[in-house]
Amino acid sequence: MHTASHLQALHQQGFALLPGVLDAQQISALRAAIDRLKPQHWDYAGLVDHYKCVFNRDPFWLAYLDQPGVIELAEAALGADCHIIGQTAWRSHPGFVGAELHLDYLVMELPQALLADPAFVLPMQICTAHFYLDDIDADLCPTWVIPGSHRAGRKPLAGEQQWQGVPAQPLLCRAGDVLMFRSELWHAGSHNRTTDRTRYLLQVHYGRRMVAQKFSPYLTWRFDPAVLAACTPRQRRLLGEHEEAEYD
């Protein structure tokens, strides 16, 4: 594992690519599990199939909350008491059009003079892990990122495609690789330009202890007892079983 170097990349570039996290058997099992999912609540299906909170549907998904090599980086970035705020599965079919350049969450806008100071370390609040289940080429929905843009201190403007002269670049990778990126990074989805391939993706969103867990359907949310019974202590903490703290 290269947690220290990946953590440094999160601070400097805003993202880190972790090669070969999943093996062929895991990739095949995940793809088959996504194929078995049925829409619930805010899920949707069409050119893209999007399934939320999959960890609560079957104990199978729990292993991907604390996958070795990924969970160590999440805890190094967000604290040993971090938790998940989501786990989503995707199928992007031929013809799918991805999201424009955006960031996921900005805690607050900060002065550019502060963000430009190399001595200033910008703390992370939320990170997302993309588990790629296909070889990603230029035509199969690569994720585009602008290195260093997490220090822009703002959202990208409409039509903006670069930051400080640095353009967005596609991340081409292999099935089993994982992209970890922080929520302030400017990034984009992209089109599925193929005619016969569907991109399979699993996302896990990690947050600091004080970042609220927002599991839909919110007021009627209930953990599946079979899932809780199958959890390890670390997985129970990731699902929200924390030690008592000031606001509990």
N, C-alpha and C positions, 0 to 999 in steps of 0.2 A: 504494500500500500504506500501511497505517496501523499498522505494527508497534508503534510506541511507545505509541499509545493503546490498542491491544489488550493489550499487556503490562501496562499500568497497570490495565486492567479485570481481568485475571487476578489481580493482587495485591489489588485493592480488592473486586471482586465474586466472584472465584473462577471466572469464565467470561468469554468474549468471543464475540460472534456476528459472523462475517465474511461479509458479503453478497456474492453473485454470484461465488463463487470458480470454479465450474464453468459452462461454457456448455451450450447445449442438446445439442450433439453429444456432449460428454463424458457428460452425464447419460444419454443414450440408449445410448451404448456401455457404460456401467457397468451399467445395468439388464439389457442383453442378456447381458453377461458373467456377472452373478449368476445369471441364468436357466440358464446352461450349466453351473453348478457341480454337482458330485456329492458326496455326503457321504463324508468320509474320517475315520478314527480317531475323535476325540471330536466331530465334527460331528453335528448332529441335524436332523431334518426333522419337520414337523407343522404346528401352528398358527403356529409360528415356524421358519424355516429358518436355521440358524446355521453358517457356514463359517469355520474358523480358518486362519490362515497362508496366506491366498490369494496373497500375494506370491510364494510358492514354486511356484505352479501354472502360471504363464504370465508371460512378460515384460510382458504388457499391464498388470499391476497395479503395476509399478515406478513409473510416472509419478505415482502417487497417494501414494507415500512422501514425495516432496519437491515437492508441488504448490506453485507460486508463491503467496505470500501466507500459506501455512500453515507451510511449513518455516522461513521466517524467524522466525515467532513461536515455533515450537518451539525453535529454536536460541537465541533471545533469552531464553526462559524457562528452558531446561535446559542451556545451554552449547553452544558450537560443535562439541563432540565428542559430542553426544547421539546416541542410536540408537533404533531401534524395538524394542518388545517384543511387538508383535502387529499384525496387520492382518486384520480380520474383516468378513465380509459377512453381511447379514441381509435376510430377507423376513418381515414380520409380517403375517399374513393376518387377515381378518375374524374376530373372536372372540378374538384373542390378548389375553392379560392380561399387562401389563408388571410389572416389578419394583417392590417397595415402596421407600420412601425409604431411601437407603443412601449410604455413601461407598465408593470403590473401594479406597483404600489410605491408611493413616495411619502415617507413619513412627514417630512416638512421641506420647504424650500430653504436653502442655506445660501449665504453670500458666496459668489463665485470666487472671491479672493480667498476665502477659507478653503473651498473645495480644490482650488488650484495649488494649495500649499502641499507639497509632497510629504511634509511632516504630519499632516492631519490624517488620521485614520477614521474613515467613515464606517460606523458600526452597521452591521447587517441586522435586519429585523425579520425578513422572510426570504427564503430561497426555494427554488423549484428544481426538482430533478426530473429530467426527461429520460426515460428508459426507451431507447430505440429498438424496435423489434423487426426492422428491415435494414438492409444496406441502403443508406441515404445518398442518392446522387442528385444532380442539379434538377432533375425532373420530378423527383419523388418528395415533394414538400420539405426541403431542407429548412431548418431554422436559421434565420439571418440575425446577426448580432453586430453591434458597433462597439468594438473594444474600447474600454475606458469611459463609455457614455454614462455609466452609473454615477459619475462625478459631475454630470451636467447640472444637477440640482433642479431639474424641471422636466416636464414632459416634452416629447418632440412636437414641434408645430406641424400643422397640416401641410403635407407635401414635403416636409423635411426628410432628407435621405442621408445626411451625414452630420457629424459633430466634430467641430474643430478640424475640419478637413479630412476626417476619417470616415469613409463610406461603410455602409452595411456590407457584411460578407457572409456567404453561406457556410454553414458547418456541415461538411460532408463526412460521413462516419459509417461505421459498420454496425450491423445488428449485434446487440449486446453492449454497445457503448452507452454511457450515460453522460448527459450534459447537465451540470449544475450551474445555475445562474441566480444572481441576486435580483430582488424585485425592482431595483431602480434601473437596471440595464435596459437600454433601448434595444428592442428585438422585434422580429416580425415572423409570422408564418409565411407560407408561400404556396403556390398552386401545385396541385397534382397534375402535371402535364402528360402523364402517361395515359395509355389507353387500356391497360390491362393489369395495373398494380394498385393495391390499396396499402397505404401506410398505416401500420399498427404502432401505437404509442401508449405508454403508461406514464402518468405524471404523479409525483408525490410532492406536495407542498408542505414545507417545514416552517414553523414560526417560533419565535422566542416564547418563553413561558407566558409573558403578559400579552401576547397577541391572541385575540379571542379565536376560539374554535367555532366555526360557523358551518355546522353540518345540516344541510337541508333534508327534510322539510321543517327545520327549526322547532317550532312550538310542539310539534308531534314527534320529534326525533326520539328514537329509542335504540340503544345498542342491542344487537342480536345476542342473546345469551350464549349461543353456541360459539360465536366469535370471541366473546370475552373469556369463555372457558378454555379456549385454545391459545390464549395470549401468554407470552412470556412476561416477566416483570417489566422488561424494557418496552415491550409492545403496549402493555397497559399504560405505562407512563406516556408513551407517544399518543395514545388515545385520550389522555387527559387525567390519569390517576396520579396526581402530583402530591408531594408532601405539603403539609399546611404552610401557608405563607401569609403575608400581611393582609392581603385582600380576600382571603378565603373565609 
